Amino acid sequence: TMPLQAVTNSLSGRFSRGSPVFIISSCEGDGTVPAAVRDLVGRGHEVTVLSPSSVDFERLVSRIPRMSYEVLKLERQNRLTTLAGSGAQVIDWMPDMDLSQALMQVRGY
């Protein structure tokens, strides 16, 4: 898959200045996500990240040892906190939450 920053760099000229940008990503395995979000916010976009919790989805279907789960959960929370600190609205989408419930958390809608 293509890194998010490569995608946003190639598409940024097509976004109207200040237009909202909606990203759906677990935010795992792509170290360019924080920089891409920072760049978008810096260009005046209102960025919303809907992040399905792959750790919690996976825990529903497999036996992840508790300590491993706690470490993965903390790492995920740190990633989401970094994105929120960049100025994005971050929605932590948990497996027991309907998509419509998650989307209701988007401010202004």
Secondary structure, DSSP 4 states (H G I P E B T S, - for coil): ---HHHHHHHHGGGSPTT--EEEE----S-TTHHHHHHHHHHTT--EEEEEE-HHHHHHHHS---HHHHHHHHHHHHHHHHHHHHTT-EEEEE-TTS-HHHHHTTSTT-
